[in-house]
Each structure stands twice: as C-alpha cells, then as structure tokens.
Amino acid sequence: MTATDPALTALAQGWCALSLLHGKIEAHIERALQAHGLSAREYSLLDVLSRQHDGDGGHLQMKQVADAVVLSQSATTRLVTRLEDRGLLERYLCPTDRRGIYTNVTEAGLKLLNEARPTNDAALREALDEAAQNPDLAQLVRVVETLKAPVPT
C-alpha cells in the first residue's frame, strides 16, 4: 500500500505520508552523521540537552530527556549511558531532591555537537528537498518547514 492507495482512509493516508517522510529524513541524517561517529538519536539527545533552559546550566531530569527525544525511559537511559561512556554527557543527583537525576552535555559533547550541527542541518535540508519532489510528500514538507519545535517541559 502507498500513501495514495484508495483503500486507505484520508487519515491513514496522512499517517502513511508522515511515516514515509520521517523515515526518509531520519535515514538521510543517520548516514550523514556517521562521519561524526553519531547516530541520529545521539545527535538529537545532545542537541536537546544543549538547548535546555531549566535553571543554572539548564539541566534536565531523565524523564524530561526521554520525553524530549521521544524514547522510553529505559531506551533513554541506555542512550545516555553510551554517551556518558564516551565522555559526551554526565549525570548527577539533583542538589535539592536526591531522587532526581539530571543529565548535562560535557564540553566534549558540545564540541562534537557543534562540529556535527552543519552536517545535520545540511542533511535535513537535502532530505526535505528530495521529499518535496514526491507529489505525495510535497504538501507535508511545506507544513514541516513552517513548524517550530515545542520547548520541553
């Protein structure tokens, strides 16, 4: 079935188109970021943590991180552990609530992120431009280009 299959409802067609666009973009970015030794998920996590605004240094609790990168808490923990083992992230206890664990990007993580950001942005632009050539995806690409990311809460 394709996104334009008449057997699909309009809602299902839209969902298929969105899934197809997401898959194309993620695969393109994944290939591009390999040059920096990062996966798309790793880049996304470093990016989210580098842009946070939650007090001094802008640290996020693990649940907030999981919500921001759209992973389960266990998958987020494994991802954070991998990046922590590479010296790109650090975890520490919340000073006011010893049950809370925060995650922050290290200087090495910020350096790698800054090196990878132009690659990610170029790959995203390339993937969107390529998808815009597909009549089934062109309208969705135009919508994506107008969206702004929500601020993690």
Secondary structure as UniProt FT lines:
FT   TURN            3..4
FT   TURN            6..7
FT   HELIX           10..33
FT   HELIX           34..36
FT   HELIX           40..50
FT   HELIX           56..58
FT   STRAND          60..61
FT   HELIX           62..69
FT   HELIX           73..85
FT   TURN            86..87
FT   STRAND          89..93
FT   TURN            98..99
FT   STRAND          101..105
FT   HELIX           107..132
FT   TURN            135..137
FT   HELIX           138..146
//
